[in-house]
Amino acid sequence: MSGNKRAGLFDLRGVLALLFGVYGFVLTVMGIATTSQEDLDRAGGINVNLWMGVGMLGAALLFALWVRWRPLTVPTEETGERAPEDA
């Protein structure tokens, strides 16, 4: 396994994407399957579980895309390259 692949294992964005995805999936299923009219009445007519689940799935997708588009890179001493600094 190369150094860049191992460094990616410690990228917090991937962990957050996984957590948001799992919780978002659970909330979406709960919002679709188990929401009663009483629950909707208490929440002002809004299916909170469904909408929060969809929002969390969206956040998971954004984190996953961020990891894919901007992977974590660690400069090696062999090449002498420096990581670009964001200004």
Buried (B, 14 or more C-beta within 10 A) or exposed (E): EEEEEEEBEEBEBBEBBEBBBEBBBEBBEBBEEEBEEEBEEEEEEEBBBBBBBBBBBEBBBBBBEBBEEEEBEEEEEEEEEEEEEEE
